[in-house]
Amino acid sequence: MATELRVLRREEWDSWHDGILRAFGAVRDKERELDRELTETDRSLGAWDGDRVVGSAALLSFRMTVPGGALVPSAGLSMVHVAATHRRRGILRSMMRRQLDGIREAGVEPLSVLTASEPHIYGRFGYGMATRELHADVDTGRVTFAPAPGSERIRLRVADDPASVLDECEAVYARRVPERAGMLQRAPGWERRPLLDVPEKRNGATPLACVLAEDEHGEVRGYARYSLRNAWDENDVPRGSVLLRDLEALDTASYGALWEFLSGIDLMPVLRVRGRPVDDAWLHMTGDSVRLCRPRWRDGLFLRPVEVRAALAARTYSAPVDVVLEVEDAFCPWNEGRWRLSGDGTGATCERTDDAAELALSVRELGAVYLGGTALRTLASAGRVRELRKGALGAASHAFSTDVAPWLPHGF
């Protein structure tokens, strides 16, 4: 029977989701109902062989901060799989074709973003790595966090039920979103995602808890969600870990107080940090002990401009820029050709031009530099950007850069 690719029907959701779980080696759990609620069925595709799903791809409607602070509609590509029995039949390509064409036809989202379990797959569809994230295992037995100015005025309050303080935490998160490119405005339902705490996935850790940082007036200025994993060695020496889920704060005092708290919990000599910004300030609160934190980096958000003109005009630039880009985009050929980008810190325009190109790059490289997390000059050194007019590379690289590293706060 021929494989049929069609928009997901709501009554097919369970079979569709089961196919995704099979592909990723997962089992049904308490996340399922939230997944069902957040799925936009009219933007989700299923590839069916008879009554069995053999492929899937879903789009999610986000608004993402870009350099300059604007919230730009962005299509989040998620739940992508092709069954092992149906590889190399063009199913993935067909799904990507349908999704990107649909985004363009709707005319609302100039950007598409994703996180990737296998990043090498998506480069050929024009997605470039736009953000990275920091992971670390801090040896708090030997690393001391220096007190932040004003942290002594911060009151900490632990809530054993994070849901009971969700509104206070979301108010802090919402104020943080415009400050860093890559952050997502949480649409209804998405505020529950960071609270998911499936017992079967704890691996011996305690239930999720939340600590709030409050100022002298009782206003919540920050929060951290975490759990604890107890452990002892053969000599009864504690080897437990604090597992940090997420942390946001509105000021230095609250930020510092939260890190001091997390690093000082009794019997927990390791603070496990995952998915933080690469320029997270706590790295500079440990003196010369960064090597004892074992920092490492991994890829975060992948981004592709669906409409080059609208995407480049949606952000601001760190310095005045006036450059003609020769863009290659074989998968979305409407983006190919020469574009004049003119902008500064107040805004930008991007229009087609017949003027001579000054930089040549593919849409994948454009996606990688869009949020400011990768430098054009770095990609040029790797042979992925060509300077066609002397001096154009340095000026454009500076203009695309940002002083705050972009960061995706949670997956999707």
Secondary structure, 3 states (H helix, E strand, C coil): CCCEEEECCHHHHHHHHHHHHHHCCCCCCCCHHHHHHHCCHHHEEEEEECCEEEEEEEEEEEEEECCCCCEEEEEEEEEEEECHHHCCCCHHHHHHHHHHHHHHHHCCCCEEEECCCCHHHHHHHCCEECCEEEEEEEECCCCCCCCCCCHHHCEEEEECCHHHHHHHHHHHHHHHHHHCCCCECCCCCHHHHHHCCCHHHCCCCCCCEEEEEECCCCCEEEEEEEEEECCECCCCCECCEEEEEEEEECCHHHHHHHHHHHHCCCCCCEEEEEEECCCCHHHHCCCCCHHHHCCEEEECCEEEECCHHHHHHHCCCCCCEEEEEEEECCCCHHHCEEEEEEEECCEEEEEECCCCCCEEEEHHHHHHHCCCCCCHHHHHHCCCEEECCCCHHHHHHHHHCCCCCCCCCCCC
